[in-house]
Amino acid sequence: MLTVIATLNVQAGKEDALVAGMQKMIAHVQANEPGTLTYTLHRSAADPTTFVVYEVYADQAAFATHGASEPMQEFFKLAGGIMAGPPSILMYETVAAVQR
């Protein structure tokens, strides 16, 4: 499995736009990406302009499918106008896990 942790910092006042864009993305993932095992948006409790997307993919192919999707390309366009800087993208390979 492949885990991605993306930290997104948005411009103050643009938080709702990010949430709306991510809700659209989450609906797409749920309906169309069986290889995306987890796709969760989190907001910082300390800073409402900081968000983390926690993503788990079955494999590299599932990650590639997600990245190439039309909704992801639309989200990139949205993000370009609301981000306060570049995102931080960290990728991890699962070495041990408990799944329930």
Biopython code that builds the backbone (N, CA, C, O; Angstrom):
import numpy as np
from Bio.PDB.StructureBuilder import StructureBuilder

atoms = [
    (1, "MET", "N", (0.839, -1.182, 0.000)),
    (1, "MET", "CA", (0.000, 0.000, 0.000)),
    (1, "MET", "C", (0.881, 1.241, 0.000)),
    (1, "MET", "O", (2.026, 1.216, 0.451)),
    (2, "LEU", "N", (0.325, 2.310, -0.510)),
    (2, "LEU", "CA", (1.003, 3.587, -0.590)),
    (2, "LEU", "C", (0.173, 4.615, 0.169)),
    (2, "LEU", "O", (-1.027, 4.752, -0.067)),
    (3, "THR", "N", (0.818, 5.336, 1.081)),
    (3, "THR", "CA", (0.138, 6.388, 1.848)),
    (3, "THR", "C", (0.698, 7.734, 1.438)),
    (3, "THR", "O", (1.911, 7.909, 1.319)),
    (4, "VAL", "N", (-0.204, 8.688, 1.222)),
    (4, "VAL", "CA", (0.172, 10.055, 0.882)),
    (4, "VAL", "C", (-0.407, 10.969, 1.943)),
    (4, "VAL", "O", (-1.576, 10.852, 2.309)),
    (5, "ILE", "N", (0.424, 11.884, 2.437)),
    (5, "ILE", "CA", (-0.036, 12.901, 3.379)),
    (5, "ILE", "C", (0.270, 14.247, 2.737)),
    (5, "ILE", "O", (1.429, 14.635, 2.589)),
    (6, "ALA", "N", (-0.795, 14.950, 2.360)),
    (6, "ALA", "CA", (-0.660, 16.247, 1.696)),
    (6, "ALA", "C", (-1.119, 17.345, 2.643)),
    (6, "ALA", "O", (-2.253, 17.324, 3.121)),
    (7, "THR", "N", (-0.247, 18.299, 2.914)),
    (7, "THR", "CA", (-0.595, 19.443, 3.747)),
    (7, "THR", "C", (-0.830, 20.637, 2.833)),
    (7, "THR", "O", (0.023, 21.006, 2.025)),
    (8, "LEU", "N", (-2.013, 21.232, 2.982)),
    (8, "LEU", "CA", (-2.431, 22.347, 2.138)),
    (8, "LEU", "C", (-2.686, 23.567, 3.009)),
    (8, "LEU", "O", (-3.455, 23.501, 3.968)),
    (9, "ASN", "N", (-2.051, 24.665, 2.679)),
    (9, "ASN", "CA", (-2.295, 25.927, 3.380)),
    (9, "ASN", "C", (-3.019, 26.848, 2.410)),
    (9, "ASN", "O", (-2.507, 27.157, 1.334)),
    (10, "VAL", "N", (-4.221, 27.287, 2.799)),
    (10, "VAL", "CA", (-5.017, 28.136, 1.921)),
    (10, "VAL", "C", (-4.992, 29.579, 2.420)),
    (10, "VAL", "O", (-4.689, 29.848, 3.583)),
    (11, "GLN", "N", (-5.312, 30.479, 1.528)),
    (11, "GLN", "CA", (-5.415, 31.886, 1.888)),
    (11, "GLN", "C", (-6.585, 32.059, 2.854)),
    (11, "GLN", "O", (-7.619, 31.405, 2.720)),
    (12, "ALA", "N", (-6.404, 32.957, 3.837)),
    (12, "ALA", "CA", (-7.493, 33.244, 4.781)),
    (12, "ALA", "C", (-8.731, 33.676, 3.993)),
    (12, "ALA", "O", (-8.642, 34.489, 3.074)),
    (13, "GLY", "N", (-9.866, 33.128, 4.362)),
    (13, "GLY", "CA", (-11.112, 33.420, 3.678)),
    (13, "GLY", "C", (-11.428, 32.464, 2.539)),
    (13, "GLY", "O", (-12.524, 32.518, 1.982)),
    (14, "LYS", "N", (-10.495, 31.593, 2.182)),
    (14, "LYS", "CA", (-10.684, 30.637, 1.080)),
    (14, "LYS", "C", (-10.935, 29.216, 1.594)),
    (14, "LYS", "O", (-10.999, 28.274, 0.803)),
    (15, "GLU", "N", (-11.077, 29.059, 2.903)),
    (15, "GLU", "CA", (-11.225, 27.727, 3.499)),
    (15, "GLU", "C", (-12.451, 26.990, 2.957)),
    (15, "GLU", "O", (-12.373, 25.802, 2.643)),
    (16, "ASP", "N", (-13.576, 27.689, 2.849)),
    (16, "ASP", "CA", (-14.805, 27.036, 2.366)),
    (16, "ASP", "C", (-14.660, 26.556, 0.930)),
    (16, "ASP", "O", (-15.216, 25.519, 0.569)),
    (17, "ALA", "N", (-13.919, 27.296, 0.103)),
    (17, "ALA", "CA", (-13.686, 26.875, -1.283)),
    (17, "ALA", "C", (-12.894, 25.582, -1.322)),
    (17, "ALA", "O", (-13.174, 24.695, -2.129)),
    (18, "LEU", "N", (-11.898, 25.481, -0.442)),
    (18, "LEU", "CA", (-11.113, 24.241, -0.393)),
    (18, "LEU", "C", (-11.991, 23.079, 0.050)),
    (18, "LEU", "O", (-11.952, 22.007, -0.554)),
    (19, "VAL", "N", (-12.777, 23.282, 1.094)),
    (19, "VAL", "CA", (-13.641, 22.205, 1.594)),
    (19, "VAL", "C", (-14.619, 21.769, 0.501)),
    (19, "VAL", "O", (-14.826, 20.571, 0.307)),
    (20, "ALA", "N", (-15.215, 22.708, -0.205)),
    (20, "ALA", "CA", (-16.162, 22.359, -1.276)),
    (20, "ALA", "C", (-15.470, 21.572, -2.387)),
    (20, "ALA", "O", (-16.008, 20.582, -2.882)),
    (21, "GLY", "N", (-14.282, 22.013, -2.772)),
    (21, "GLY", "CA", (-13.533, 21.293, -3.806)),
    (21, "GLY", "C", (-13.156, 19.894, -3.366)),
    (21, "GLY", "O", (-13.214, 18.953, -4.158)),
    (22, "MET", "N", (-12.771, 19.751, -2.115)),
    (22, "MET", "CA", (-12.403, 18.437, -1.599)),
    (22, "MET", "C", (-13.622, 17.538, -1.438)),
    (22, "MET", "O", (-13.520, 16.329, -1.650)),
    (23, "GLN", "N", (-14.766, 18.094, -1.071)),
    (23, "GLN", "CA", (-15.970, 17.267, -0.967)),
    (23, "GLN", "C", (-16.339, 16.692, -2.329)),
    (23, "GLN", "O", (-16.771, 15.543, -2.429)),
    (24, "LYS", "N", (-16.167, 17.491, -3.372)),
    (24, "LYS", "CA", (-16.409, 17.005, -4.735)),
    (24, "LYS", "C", (-15.421, 15.888, -5.076)),
    (24, "LYS", "O", (-15.799, 14.872, -5.660)),
    (25, "MET", "N", (-14.161, 16.082, -4.709)),
    (25, "MET", "CA", (-13.138, 15.069, -4.975)),
    (25, "MET", "C", (-13.435, 13.780, -4.212)),
    (25, "MET", "O", (-13.318, 12.686, -4.763)),
    (26, "ILE", "N", (-13.818, 13.913, -2.949)),
    (26, "ILE", "CA", (-14.117, 12.734, -2.131)),
    (26, "ILE", "C", (-15.288, 11.949, -2.724)),
    (26, "ILE", "O", (-15.260, 10.719, -2.745)),
    (27, "ALA", "N", (-16.314, 12.651, -3.205)),
    (27, "ALA", "CA", (-17.452, 11.962, -3.838)),
    (27, "ALA", "C", (-16.987, 11.198, -5.078)),
    (27, "ALA", "O", (-17.422, 10.070, -5.308)),
    (28, "HIS", "N", (-16.114, 11.802, -5.871)),
    (28, "HIS", "CA", (-15.579, 11.123, -7.057)),
    (28, "HIS", "C", (-14.778, 9.881, -6.661)),
    (28, "HIS", "O", (-14.951, 8.809, -7.241)),
    (29, "VAL", "N", (-13.909, 10.036, -5.677)),
    (29, "VAL", "CA", (-13.082, 8.911, -5.228)),
    (29, "VAL", "C", (-13.962, 7.763, -4.758)),
    (29, "VAL", "O", (-13.734, 6.608, -5.116)),
    (30, "GLN", "N", (-14.966, 8.086, -3.958)),
    (30, "GLN", "CA", (-15.841, 7.044, -3.419)),
    (30, "GLN", "C", (-16.571, 6.298, -4.531)),
    (30, "GLN", "O", (-16.735, 5.080, -4.456)),
    (31, "ALA", "N", (-17.005, 7.010, -5.548)),
    (31, "ALA", "CA", (-17.799, 6.390, -6.617)),
    (31, "ALA", "C", (-16.961, 5.721, -7.704)),
    (31, "ALA", "O", (-17.449, 4.821, -8.387)),
    (32, "ASN", "N", (-15.711, 6.145, -7.873)),
    (32, "ASN", "CA", (-14.965, 5.728, -9.068)),
    (32, "ASN", "C", (-13.579, 5.151, -8.857)),
    (32, "ASN", "O", (-12.957, 4.700, -9.820)),
    (33, "GLU", "N", (-13.074, 5.149, -7.635)),
    (33, "GLU", "CA", (-11.694, 4.716, -7.428)),
    (33, "GLU", "C", (-11.602, 3.614, -6.374)),
    (33, "GLU", "O", (-11.261, 3.893, -5.224)),
    (34, "PRO", "N", (-11.899, 2.370, -6.747)),
    (34, "PRO", "CA", (-11.839, 1.290, -5.764)),
    (34, "PRO", "C", (-10.436, 1.047, -5.202)),
    (34, "PRO", "O", (-10.298, 0.473, -4.122)),
    (35, "GLY", "N", (-9.411, 1.471, -5.909)),
    (35, "GLY", "CA", (-8.046, 1.307, -5.426)),
    (35, "GLY", "C", (-7.612, 2.370, -4.432)),
    (35, "GLY", "O", (-6.543, 2.270, -3.830)),
    (36, "THR", "N", (-8.456, 3.398, -4.261)),
    (36, "THR", "CA", (-8.197, 4.401, -3.233)),
    (36, "THR", "C", (-8.913, 3.916, -1.987)),
    (36, "THR", "O", (-10.140, 3.968, -1.905)),
    (37, "LEU", "N", (-8.148, 3.448, -1.027)),
    (37, "LEU", "CA", (-8.710, 2.794, 0.155)),
    (37, "LEU", "C", (-9.160, 3.790, 1.218)),
    (37, "LEU", "O", (-10.142, 3.552, 1.922)),
    (38, "THR", "N", (-8.448, 4.895, 1.333)),
    (38, "THR", "CA", (-8.780, 5.947, 2.296)),
    (38, "THR", "C", (-8.482, 7.286, 1.655)),
    (38, "THR", "O", (-7.449, 7.456, 1.008)),
    (39, "TYR", "N", (-9.389, 8.238, 1.834)),
    (39, "TYR", "CA", (-9.189, 9.590, 1.307)),
    (39, "TYR", "C", (-9.925, 10.526, 2.247)),
    (39, "TYR", "O", (-11.139, 10.694, 2.135)),
    (40, "THR", "N", (-9.201, 11.136, 3.170)),
    (40, "THR", "CA", (-9.816, 11.888, 4.254)),
    (40, "THR", "C", (-9.224, 13.284, 4.348)),
    (40, "THR", "O", (-8.005, 13.452, 4.326)),
    (41, "LEU", "N", (-10.095, 14.290, 4.454)),
    (41, "LEU", "CA", (-9.671, 15.673, 4.639)),
    (41, "LEU", "C", (-9.739, 16.021, 6.119)),
    (41, "LEU", "O", (-10.737, 15.746, 6.784)),
    (42, "HIS", "N", (-8.678, 16.624, 6.627)),
    (42, "HIS", "CA", (-8.609, 17.080, 8.024)),
    (42, "HIS", "C", (-8.299, 18.571, 8.025)),
    (42, "HIS", "O", (-7.595, 19.068, 7.146)),
    (43, "ARG", "N", (-8.834, 19.285, 9.024)),
    (43, "ARG", "CA", (-8.499, 20.699, 9.217)),
    (43, "ARG", "C", (-7.758, 20.838, 10.537)),
    (43, "ARG", "O", (-8.122, 20.199, 11.524)),
    (44, "SER", "N", (-6.731, 21.659, 10.563)),
    (44, "SER", "CA", (-5.974, 21.886, 11.782)),
    (44, "SER", "C", (-6.861, 22.502, 12.858)),
    (44, "SER", "O", (-7.626, 23.428, 12.588)),
    (45, "ALA", "N", (-6.755, 21.984, 14.068)),
    (45, "ALA", "CA", (-7.486, 22.553, 15.200)),
    (45, "ALA", "C", (-6.880, 23.890, 15.620)),
    (45, "ALA", "O", (-7.559, 24.711, 16.237)),
    (46, "ALA", "N", (-5.612, 24.115, 15.291)),
    (46, "ALA", "CA", (-4.920, 25.339, 15.697)),
    (46, "ALA", "C", (-4.963, 26.436, 14.638)),
    (46, "ALA", "O", (-4.886, 27.619, 14.971)),
    (47, "ASP", "N", (-5.084, 26.057, 13.360)),
    (47, "ASP", "CA", (-5.033, 27.030, 12.260)),
    (47, "ASP", "C", (-6.052, 26.630, 11.193)),
    (47, "ASP", "O", (-5.825, 25.661, 10.467)),
    (48, "PRO", "N", (-7.158, 27.348, 11.082)),
    (48, "PRO", "CA", (-8.218, 26.954, 10.147)),
    (48, "PRO", "C", (-7.838, 27.057, 8.674)),
    (48, "PRO", "O", (-8.613, 26.638, 7.816)),
    (49, "THR", "N", (-6.665, 27.604, 8.360)),
    (49, "THR", "CA", (-6.229, 27.671, 6.970)),
    (49, "THR", "C", (-5.325, 26.505, 6.577)),
    (49, "THR", "O", (-4.872, 26.427, 5.436)),
    (50, "THR", "N", (-5.064, 25.601, 7.519)),
    (50, "THR", "CA", (-4.201, 24.456, 7.254)),
    (50, "THR", "C", (-5.027, 23.171, 7.229)),
    (50, "THR", "O", (-5.767, 22.869, 8.165)),
    (51, "PHE", "N", (-4.881, 22.432, 6.147)),
    (51, "PHE", "CA", (-5.609, 21.178, 5.946)),
    (51, "PHE", "C", (-4.611, 20.065, 5.643)),
    (51, "PHE", "O", (-3.532, 20.311, 5.105)),
    (52, "VAL", "N", (-4.983, 18.856, 5.991)),
    (52, "VAL", "CA", (-4.199, 17.670, 5.643)),
    (52, "VAL", "C", (-5.138, 16.684, 4.954)),
    (52, "VAL", "O", (-6.244, 16.420, 5.424)),
    (53, "VAL", "N", (-4.671, 16.151, 3.834)),
    (53, "VAL", "CA", (-5.394, 15.078, 3.146)),
    (53, "VAL", "C", (-4.601, 13.808, 3.389)),
    (53, "VAL", "O", (-3.422, 13.721, 3.049)),
    (54, "TYR", "N", (-5.270, 12.814, 3.990)),
    (54, "TYR", "CA", (-4.665, 11.521, 4.284)),
    (54, "TYR", "C", (-5.209, 10.531, 3.265)),
    (54, "TYR", "O", (-6.415, 10.293, 3.201)),
    (55, "GLU", "N", (-4.312, 9.953, 2.468)),
    (55, "GLU", "CA", (-4.708, 9.105, 1.351)),
    (55, "GLU", "C", (-3.995, 7.759, 1.441)),
    (55, "GLU", "O", (-2.793, 7.709, 1.702)),
    (56, "VAL", "N", (-4.728, 6.674, 1.228)),
    (56, "VAL", "CA", (-4.114, 5.348, 1.180)),
    (56, "VAL", "C", (-4.574, 4.671, -0.114)),
    (56, "VAL", "O", (-5.768, 4.583, -0.404)),
    (57, "TYR", "N", (-3.596, 4.203, -0.873)),
    (57, "TYR", "CA", (-3.865, 3.555, -2.163)),
    (57, "TYR", "C", (-3.428, 2.102, -2.106)),
    (57, "TYR", "O", (-2.451, 1.763, -1.437)),
    (58, "ALA", "N", (-4.147, 1.252, -2.805)),
    (58, "ALA", "CA", (-3.812, -0.170, -2.843)),
    (58, "ALA", "C", (-2.432, -0.392, -3.447)),
    (58, "ALA", "O", (-1.705, -1.299, -3.041)),
    (59, "ASP", "N", (-2.075, 0.448, -4.424)),
    (59, "ASP", "CA", (-0.791, 0.299, -5.096)),
    (59, "ASP", "C", (-0.491, 1.566, -5.899)),
    (59, "ASP", "O", (-1.282, 2.510, -5.912)),
    (60, "GLN", "N", (0.653, 1.570, -6.563)),
    (60, "GLN", "CA", (1.076, 2.722, -7.357)),
    (60, "GLN", "C", (0.102, 2.997, -8.504)),
    (60, "GLN", "O", (-0.124, 4.154, -8.859)),
    (61, "ALA", "N", (-0.472, 1.951, -9.082)),
    (61, "ALA", "CA", (-1.418, 2.136, -10.183)),
    (61, "ALA", "C", (-2.661, 2.889, -9.715)),
    (61, "ALA", "O", (-3.171, 3.746, -10.438)),
    (62, "ALA", "N", (-3.151, 2.583, -8.527)),
    (62, "ALA", "CA", (-4.318, 3.296, -7.991)),
    (62, "ALA", "C", (-3.987, 4.766, -7.759)),
    (62, "ALA", "O", (-4.815, 5.640, -8.017)),
    (63, "PHE", "N", (-2.791, 5.036, -7.278)),
    (63, "PHE", "CA", (-2.347, 6.418, -7.085)),
    (63, "PHE", "C", (-2.282, 7.149, -8.419)),
    (63, "PHE", "O", (-2.709, 8.299, -8.517)),
    (64, "ALA", "N", (-1.756, 6.497, -9.436)),
    (64, "ALA", "CA", (-1.660, 7.105, -10.767)),
    (64, "ALA", "C", (-3.044, 7.379, -11.343)),
    (64, "ALA", "O", (-3.264, 8.422, -11.959)),
    (65, "THR", "N", (-3.975, 6.454, -11.148)),
    (65, "THR", "CA", (-5.347, 6.643, -11.618)),
    (65, "THR", "C", (-5.957, 7.873, -10.966)),
    (65, "THR", "O", (-6.604, 8.682, -11.631)),
    (66, "HIS", "N", (-5.751, 8.009, -9.675)),
    (66, "HIS", "CA", (-6.292, 9.164, -8.952)),
    (66, "HIS", "C", (-5.695, 10.469, -9.488)),
    (66, "HIS", "O", (-6.422, 11.422, -9.768)),
    (67, "GLY", "N", (-4.391, 10.502, -9.625)),
    (67, "GLY", "CA", (-3.726, 11.717, -10.071)),
    (67, "GLY", "C", (-4.104, 12.148, -11.474)),
    (67, "GLY", "O", (-4.071, 13.338, -11.788)),
    (68, "ALA", "N", (-4.464, 11.189, -12.325)),
    (68, "ALA", "CA", (-4.810, 11.487, -13.711)),
    (68, "ALA", "C", (-6.294, 11.774, -13.912)),
    (68, "ALA", "O", (-6.710, 12.114, -15.020)),
    (69, "SER", "N", (-7.091, 11.645, -12.867)),
    (69, "SER", "CA", (-8.539, 11.817, -13.025)),
    (69, "SER", "C", (-8.904, 13.261, -13.356)),
    (69, "SER", "O", (-8.212, 14.198, -12.959)),
    (70, "GLU", "N", (-9.994, 13.423, -14.084)),
    (70, "GLU", "CA", (-10.473, 14.760, -14.433)),
    (70, "GLU", "C", (-10.804, 15.591, -13.183)),
    (70, "GLU", "O", (-10.440, 16.766, -13.131)),
    (71, "PRO", "N", (-11.485, 15.019, -12.174)),
    (71, "PRO", "CA", (-11.740, 15.804, -10.961)),
    (71, "PRO", "C", (-10.458, 16.265, -10.266)),
    (71, "PRO", "O", (-10.437, 17.343, -9.673)),
    (72, "MET", "N", (-9.395, 15.470, -10.327)),
    (72, "MET", "CA", (-8.135, 15.896, -9.717)),
    (72, "MET", "C", (-7.549, 17.072, -10.486)),
    (72, "MET", "O", (-7.018, 18.007, -9.886)),
    (73, "GLN", "N", (-7.644, 17.028, -11.798)),
    (73, "GLN", "CA", (-7.156, 18.143, -12.608)),
    (73, "GLN", "C", (-7.966, 19.413, -12.317)),
    (73, "GLN", "O", (-7.403, 20.506, -12.261)),
    (74, "GLU", "N", (-9.274, 19.275, -12.134)),
    (74, "GLU", "CA", (-10.126, 20.408, -11.760)),
    (74, "GLU", "C", (-9.722, 20.949, -10.390)),
    (74, "GLU", "O", (-9.691, 22.162, -10.181)),
    (75, "PHE", "N", (-9.414, 20.044, -9.460)),
    (75, "PHE", "CA", (-9.007, 20.492, -8.126)),
    (75, "PHE", "C", (-7.689, 21.259, -8.195)),
    (75, "PHE", "O", (-7.523, 22.254, -7.489)),
    (76, "PHE", "N", (-6.753, 20.819, -9.027)),
    (76, "PHE", "CA", (-5.484, 21.539, -9.187)),
    (76, "PHE", "C", (-5.733, 22.975, -9.647)),
    (76, "PHE", "O", (-5.079, 23.905, -9.175)),
    (77, "LYS", "N", (-6.685, 23.153, -10.574)),
    (77, "LYS", "CA", (-7.020, 24.498, -11.051)),
    (77, "LYS", "C", (-7.583, 25.342, -9.913)),
    (77, "LYS", "O", (-7.194, 26.498, -9.743)),
    (78, "LEU", "N", (-8.495, 24.768, -9.135)),
    (78, "LEU", "CA", (-9.059, 25.481, -7.987)),
    (78, "LEU", "C", (-7.959, 25.850, -6.999)),
    (78, "LEU", "O", (-7.881, 26.990, -6.542)),
    (79, "ALA", "N", (-7.120, 24.889, -6.677)),
    (79, "ALA", "CA", (-6.068, 25.097, -5.679)),
    (79, "ALA", "C", (-5.133, 26.226, -6.089)),
    (79, "ALA", "O", (-4.653, 26.975, -5.238)),
    (80, "GLY", "N", (-4.874, 26.351, -7.369)),
    (80, "GLY", "CA", (-3.985, 27.402, -7.850)),
    (80, "GLY", "C", (-4.440, 28.800, -7.452)),
    (80, "GLY", "O", (-3.616, 29.704, -7.314)),
    (81, "GLY", "N", (-5.743, 28.985, -7.267)),
    (81, "GLY", "CA", (-6.269, 30.299, -6.921)),
    (81, "GLY", "C", (-6.517, 30.525, -5.446)),
    (81, "GLY", "O", (-6.845, 31.639, -5.038)),
    (82, "ILE", "N", (-6.366, 29.482, -4.636)),
    (82, "ILE", "CA", (-6.704, 29.637, -3.211)),
    (82, "ILE", "C", (-5.575, 29.263, -2.256)),
    (82, "ILE", "O", (-5.668, 29.521, -1.056)),
    (83, "MET", "N", (-4.531, 28.667, -2.769)),
    (83, "MET", "CA", (-3.446, 28.220, -1.902)),
    (83, "MET", "C", (-2.579, 29.398, -1.461)),
    (83, "MET", "O", (-2.409, 30.369, -2.199)),
    (84, "ALA", "N", (-2.036, 29.298, -0.247)),
    (84, "ALA", "CA", (-1.138, 30.315, 0.286)),
    (84, "ALA", "C", (0.324, 29.982, -0.026)),
    (84, "ALA", "O", (1.227, 30.753, 0.297)),
    (85, "GLY", "N", (0.541, 28.852, -0.643)),
    (85, "GLY", "CA", (1.886, 28.407, -0.995)),
    (85, "GLY", "C", (1.799, 27.002, -1.538)),
    (85, "GLY", "O", (0.709, 26.435, -1.613)),
    (86, "PRO", "N", (2.920, 26.431, -1.917)),
    (86, "PRO", "CA", (2.898, 25.068, -2.460)),
    (86, "PRO", "C", (2.530, 24.053, -1.377)),
    (86, "PRO", "O", (2.843, 24.252, -0.203)),
    (87, "PRO", "N", (1.873, 22.980, -1.768)),
    (87, "PRO", "CA", (1.549, 21.944, -0.786)),
    (87, "PRO", "C", (2.791, 21.152, -0.400)),
    (87, "PRO", "O", (3.778, 21.111, -1.134)),
    (88, "SER", "N", (2.717, 20.534, 0.755)),
    (88, "SER", "CA", (3.740, 19.576, 1.177)),
    (88, "SER", "C", (3.165, 18.188, 0.926)),
    (88, "SER", "O", (2.116, 17.838, 1.467)),
    (89, "ILE", "N", (3.846, 17.404, 0.112)),
    (89, "ILE", "CA", (3.381, 16.063, -0.234)),
    (89, "ILE", "C", (4.412, 15.050, 0.264)),
    (89, "ILE", "O", (5.561, 15.051, -0.176)),
    (90, "LEU", "N", (3.988, 14.195, 1.179)),
    (90, "LEU", "CA", (4.854, 13.139, 1.694)),
    (90, "LEU", "C", (4.271, 11.798, 1.282)),
    (90, "LEU", "O", (3.062, 11.584, 1.374)),
    (91, "MET", "N", (5.130, 10.896, 0.828)),
    (91, "MET", "CA", (4.682, 9.573, 0.393)),
    (91, "MET", "C", (5.372, 8.510, 1.230)),
    (91, "MET", "O", (6.570, 8.584, 1.504)),
    (92, "TYR", "N", (4.581, 7.516, 1.631)),
    (92, "TYR", "CA", (5.089, 6.441, 2.483)),
    (92, "TYR", "C", (4.627, 5.095, 1.923)),
    (92, "TYR", "O", (3.540, 4.984, 1.357)),
    (93, "GLU", "N", (5.457, 4.098, 2.089)),
    (93, "GLU", "CA", (5.114, 2.724, 1.748)),
    (93, "GLU", "C", (4.763, 1.999, 3.040)),
    (93, "GLU", "O", (5.516, 2.064, 4.012)),
    (94, "THR", "N", (3.641, 1.318, 3.058)),
    (94, "THR", "CA", (3.223, 0.597, 4.268)),
    (94, "THR", "C", (4.147, -0.587, 4.504)),
    (94, "THR", "O", (4.418, -1.372, 3.596)),
    (95, "VAL", "N", (4.628, -0.705, 5.739)),
    (95, "VAL", "CA", (5.469, -1.838, 6.105)),
    (95, "VAL", "C", (4.803, -2.729, 7.157)),
    (95, "VAL", "O", (5.171, -3.895, 7.305)),
    (96, "ALA", "N", (3.828, -2.186, 7.885)),
    (96, "ALA", "CA", (3.064, -2.971, 8.855)),
    (96, "ALA", "C", (1.794, -2.206, 9.164)),
    (96, "ALA", "O", (1.798, -0.975, 9.157)),
    (97, "ALA", "N", (0.684, -2.927, 9.439)),
    (97, "ALA", "CA", (-0.583, -2.236, 9.669)),
    (97, "ALA", "C", (-1.574, -3.118, 10.417)),
    (97, "ALA", "O", (-1.481, -4.345, 10.399)),
    (98, "VAL", "N", (-2.500, -2.477, 11.057)),
    (98, "VAL", "CA", (-3.706, -3.117, 11.595)),
    (98, "VAL", "C", (-4.874, -2.515, 10.833)),
    (98, "VAL", "O", (-5.009, -1.292, 10.779)),
    (99, "GLN", "N", (-5.705, -3.335, 10.255)),
    (99, "GLN", "CA", (-6.888, -2.848, 9.556)),
    (99, "GLN", "C", (-8.104, -3.513, 10.157)),
    (99, "GLN", "O", (-8.131, -4.725, 10.368)),
    (100, "ARG", "N", (-9.102, -2.710, 10.427)),
    (100, "ARG", "CA", (-10.353, -3.225, 11.003)),
    (100, "ARG", "C", (-11.518, -2.863, 10.144)),
    (100, "ARG", "O", (-12.654, -3.209, 10.466)),
]
sb = StructureBuilder()
sb.init_structure("model")
sb.init_model(0)
sb.init_chain("A")
sb.init_seg("    ")
for serial, (resi, resn, name, xyz) in enumerate(atoms, 1):
    if name == "N":
        sb.init_residue(resn, " ", resi, " ")
    sb.init_atom(name, np.array(xyz, "f"), 0.0, 1.0, " ", f" {name:<3s}", serial, name[0])
structure = sb.get_structure()
